[in-house]
Amino acid sequence: MERRKRNIVVALIAVIIAVAILSSFGLGIFAPDTAKIILPTAEPSGLPAGEGDEDLVRVEVTPQTVQSVIATLNRPESYGRAVTITDIWGEEEDARGVTQVQVWVDGGWTRTDAVWPGGTVRHSIVGDGQLWIWYGGGQEVWNGPADDGSADLEGQRIPSYETVLELEQASISAAEYQALDGLGCIYVETAPDSSGLVERYWVDDDSGLLVRAEQLREGEVVYLMTASALERPAPSDASFTLPDGTVLHTVGGTLTPDPDPAAG
């Protein structure tokens, strides 16, 4: 009888130890670490859906969540791309038509060369809190402080992903994840405003850049912005130089001259 009691005690101790071991190591198996948030991919990644991503939580893009999702995106520090704008109903008559823009961004600096519908060429450089503007091959340069919108192609009528973040949430009628020209994009559409205008945006979830924007009135596209594929990083010969030869910035480095308050 005494031996039987001893065996029972030994068995109970063994069970307790086993439970303790499972509690220590099993939690890491059955209860993963804090889930990571990712966006769904537009194209198959080679793994069947749901395989290999057990510790990931997919974000559902809806009109209520889309701005929060877009706000988490990070844009590249250095790139170049071309942007085309077709504006049919522009507020200014000389702005109606097609505008071609070349954009270079590097280290917080932005350079744009825009050819407007009438043929006018507008150059701008933004960086270090300053904005420089000149036209064509002229030597006269206007210089002044940059505002919050300057780095996003000030004066070019080009929307950015901030444009989407500034929308009233109540105005967003649709939001989802779409494939566009091989890119995985977050799509946003607004309800018609009082004038019947509908806005549509496609934000690349990889670069965080707006790659397409449309405005429609009564179903007709009256404004269209499209962007070419990114060149990353910006090419080494991308120019951040003023007409007089002053180099404001070099790709991969920074040169900050003393702005001439009398410029322009």
C-alpha positions as CSV (number, residue, x, y, z in Angstrom):
1,M,0.0,0.0,0.0
2,E,2.8,2.4,0.9
3,R,4.6,1.7,-2.3
4,R,1.4,2.3,-4.3
5,K,1.0,5.7,-2.6
6,R,4.6,6.5,-3.4
7,N,4.0,5.6,-7.1
8,I,0.9,7.8,-7.2
9,V,2.8,10.8,-5.8
10,V,5.7,10.3,-8.3
11,A,3.2,10.1,-11.1
12,L,1.5,13.3,-10.0
13,I,4.8,15.1,-9.8
14,A,5.7,14.0,-13.3
15,V,2.3,15.3,-14.6
16,I,2.9,18.7,-12.9
17,I,6.4,19.0,-14.5
18,A,5.1,18.1,-17.9
19,V,2.3,20.7,-17.7
20,A,4.9,23.3,-16.6
21,I,7.1,22.6,-19.6
22,L,4.2,22.8,-22.0
23,S,3.1,26.0,-20.5
24,S,6.6,27.6,-20.9
25,F,7.3,26.4,-24.5
26,G,3.9,25.8,-25.9
27,L,2.8,29.4,-25.6
28,G,5.4,30.4,-28.2
29,I,4.0,27.8,-30.5
30,F,0.2,28.3,-30.1
31,A,0.2,32.1,-29.3
32,P,2.5,33.9,-31.7
33,D,4.1,37.3,-31.0
34,T,2.3,40.5,-31.7
35,A,0.8,40.3,-35.1
36,K,2.4,42.3,-38.0
37,I,0.1,44.4,-40.2
38,I,0.5,44.0,-44.0
39,L,-1.5,45.0,-47.0
40,P,-2.8,42.3,-49.3
41,T,-0.7,41.8,-52.4
42,A,-2.2,42.4,-55.8
43,E,-0.4,39.5,-57.5
44,P,0.2,36.0,-56.1
45,S,3.5,35.8,-54.3
46,G,4.1,32.1,-55.1
47,L,2.5,30.9,-51.8
48,P,-1.1,29.9,-51.7
49,A,-3.3,32.4,-49.8
50,G,-3.0,31.9,-46.1
51,E,0.2,29.8,-46.3
52,G,3.4,31.2,-44.7
53,D,1.7,34.2,-43.2
54,E,0.0,32.8,-40.1
55,D,1.5,35.6,-37.9
56,L,0.2,38.4,-40.2
57,V,-3.1,40.3,-39.9
58,R,-4.4,41.5,-43.2
59,V,-5.8,45.0,-43.2
60,E,-9.2,45.4,-44.8
61,V,-9.2,48.7,-46.9
62,T,-12.6,50.4,-46.4
63,P,-13.8,54.0,-46.6
64,Q,-13.4,54.1,-42.8
65,T,-9.8,52.7,-42.7
66,V,-8.2,53.7,-46.0
67,Q,-6.8,57.0,-44.7
68,S,-5.2,55.3,-41.7
69,V,-3.7,52.7,-44.0
70,I,-2.3,55.2,-46.4
71,A,-0.8,57.2,-43.6
72,T,1.5,54.3,-42.7
73,L,3.1,54.2,-46.1
74,N,6.7,55.5,-46.6
75,R,7.8,57.2,-49.7
76,P,11.4,56.7,-51.1
77,E,14.0,59.2,-50.2
78,S,15.4,59.3,-53.7
79,Y,13.7,58.8,-57.0
80,G,12.9,60.2,-60.4
81,R,9.7,59.9,-62.5
82,A,7.7,61.6,-65.2
83,V,4.2,62.8,-64.6
84,T,1.5,63.6,-67.2
85,I,-1.5,65.8,-66.5
86,T,-4.5,66.2,-68.8
87,D,-6.8,69.0,-67.6
88,I,-9.9,69.6,-69.7
89,W,-11.8,71.9,-67.4
90,G,-9.0,73.8,-65.8
91,E,-9.9,77.0,-63.9
92,E,-7.3,78.9,-66.0
93,E,-7.7,78.6,-69.8
94,D,-3.9,78.5,-70.4
95,A,-3.7,75.5,-68.1
96,R,-6.1,73.4,-70.0
97,G,-4.6,70.6,-72.0
98,V,-1.6,68.4,-71.4
99,T,1.3,69.2,-69.0
100,Q,4.4,67.1,-68.9
101,V,6.5,67.1,-65.8
102,Q,9.9,65.6,-64.9
103,V,10.4,65.1,-61.2
104,W,13.5,64.4,-59.2
105,V,13.5,63.9,-55.4
106,D,16.6,63.3,-53.3
107,G,17.3,63.8,-49.6
108,G,14.4,66.1,-48.9
109,W,15.0,68.1,-52.1
110,T,12.5,68.2,-55.1
111,R,13.2,69.5,-58.6
112,T,10.5,69.8,-61.2
113,D,10.6,70.8,-64.9
114,A,7.1,71.3,-66.3
115,V,6.1,72.0,-69.8
116,W,2.6,73.6,-69.7
117,P,0.0,73.3,-72.5
118,G,0.9,76.6,-74.0
119,G,4.6,75.6,-74.2
120,T,5.8,77.6,-71.2
121,V,8.5,75.7,-69.2
122,R,8.5,76.2,-65.5
123,H,11.3,75.0,-63.3
124,S,11.2,74.7,-59.5
125,I,13.5,73.5,-56.7
126,V,12.3,73.0,-53.2
127,G,14.6,72.2,-50.2
128,D,16.0,73.5,-46.9
129,G,12.7,75.4,-46.3
130,Q,13.2,77.4,-49.5
131,L,11.5,77.5,-53.0
132,W,13.2,78.6,-56.2
133,I,11.2,79.2,-59.4
134,W,12.3,80.3,-62.9
135,Y,10.9,80.0,-66.4
136,G,12.4,78.7,-69.7
137,G,16.0,79.5,-70.2
138,G,15.7,82.8,-68.2
139,Q,18.2,83.8,-65.6
140,E,15.7,85.6,-63.3
141,V,14.9,83.4,-60.3
142,W,12.2,83.9,-57.7
143,N,13.2,82.7,-54.2
144,G,11.1,82.6,-51.1
145,P,10.1,80.3,-48.2
146,A,8.5,77.0,-49.0
147,D,5.1,76.0,-47.6
148,D,3.8,72.6,-46.6
149,G,2.7,71.9,-50.2
150,S,5.9,73.1,-52.0
151,A,7.8,69.8,-51.7
152,D,4.8,68.1,-53.4
153,L,5.2,69.9,-56.7
154,E,4.0,73.4,-55.7
155,G,2.1,75.1,-58.4
156,Q,2.0,72.1,-60.7
157,R,-1.6,71.0,-59.9
158,I,-0.3,67.6,-59.1
159,P,-2.0,65.9,-56.2
160,S,-0.1,63.7,-53.7
161,Y,-1.1,61.1,-51.2
162,E,-1.7,64.0,-48.7
163,T,-4.5,65.0,-51.0
164,V,-6.2,61.7,-50.1
165,L,-5.5,62.2,-46.4
166,E,-7.1,65.6,-46.5
167,L,-10.4,64.3,-47.8
168,E,-13.4,64.4,-45.5
169,Q,-13.9,60.7,-44.5
170,A,-17.7,61.1,-45.0
171,S,-17.0,62.0,-48.7
172,I,-15.2,58.7,-49.4
173,S,-17.7,56.4,-51.0
174,A,-15.4,53.5,-52.0
175,A,-11.9,52.1,-51.0
176,E,-10.3,48.9,-51.9
177,Y,-7.1,47.2,-53.0
178,Q,-6.5,47.1,-56.8
179,A,-3.9,46.2,-59.3
180,L,-2.9,49.0,-61.7
181,D,-0.3,48.5,-64.4
182,G,1.4,45.8,-62.4
183,L,1.4,47.8,-59.2
184,G,-0.5,47.0,-56.0
185,C,-2.5,50.1,-55.3
186,I,-4.9,51.4,-52.7
187,Y,-7.9,52.8,-54.6
188,V,-10.1,55.7,-53.2
189,E,-13.2,57.2,-54.7
190,T,-15.3,60.1,-53.5
191,A,-19.1,60.6,-53.7
192,P,-20.2,63.3,-56.1
193,D,-19.9,66.7,-54.6
194,S,-22.5,69.5,-55.0
195,S,-21.3,70.1,-58.6
196,G,-21.3,66.4,-59.5
197,L,-17.5,66.1,-59.4
198,V,-16.1,62.6,-58.4
199,E,-12.5,62.1,-57.5
200,R,-10.5,58.8,-57.8
201,Y,-7.0,58.1,-56.6
202,W,-4.6,55.2,-56.8
203,V,-1.7,55.1,-54.3
204,D,1.1,52.6,-54.8
205,D,1.4,50.6,-51.6
206,D,5.1,50.0,-52.3
207,S,6.4,53.5,-52.9
208,G,3.6,55.4,-51.1
209,L,3.3,57.7,-54.1
210,L,0.1,58.6,-55.9
211,V,0.4,57.1,-59.4
212,R,-2.9,58.0,-60.9
213,A,-5.7,60.5,-60.1
214,E,-8.9,61.3,-62.0
215,Q,-11.7,63.8,-61.7
216,L,-15.0,63.0,-63.4
217,R,-18.0,65.1,-64.1
218,E,-21.2,63.3,-65.2
219,G,-19.1,60.3,-66.0
220,E,-16.6,62.2,-68.2
221,V,-12.9,62.4,-67.1
222,V,-12.1,66.1,-66.9
223,Y,-8.7,65.8,-65.1
224,L,-6.2,62.9,-65.3
225,M,-2.8,62.5,-63.7
226,T,-0.6,59.5,-64.4
227,A,3.0,58.8,-63.4
228,S,5.7,56.7,-65.0
229,A,7.6,53.9,-63.3
230,L,10.1,55.1,-60.6
231,E,13.8,55.4,-61.2
232,R,15.3,54.6,-57.8
233,P,17.4,56.2,-56.6
234,A,17.4,59.5,-58.5
235,P,20.1,59.5,-61.2
236,S,23.4,61.0,-60.2
237,D,23.1,63.7,-62.9
238,A,19.7,64.9,-61.6
239,S,20.2,68.7,-61.5
240,F,19.5,70.8,-58.4
241,T,21.3,73.8,-59.9
242,L,20.1,77.3,-60.5
243,P,20.5,79.1,-63.9
244,D,23.5,81.0,-62.6
245,G,25.3,77.8,-61.8
246,T,24.7,77.8,-58.1
247,V,24.5,74.1,-56.9
248,L,21.8,73.8,-54.2
249,H,22.1,70.1,-53.8
250,T,23.9,67.1,-55.2
251,V,22.3,63.6,-55.3
252,G,23.5,61.7,-52.3
253,G,24.8,64.8,-50.5
254,T,23.6,68.3,-49.5
255,L,24.9,71.7,-50.4
256,T,23.1,74.6,-48.7
257,P,24.0,78.0,-49.9
258,D,23.0,81.2,-48.3
259,P,19.7,82.2,-50.0
260,D,19.9,85.7,-51.6
261,P,16.9,87.6,-50.1
262,A,17.0,90.0,-53.1
263,A,16.7,87.2,-55.7
264,G,13.7,87.7,-58.0
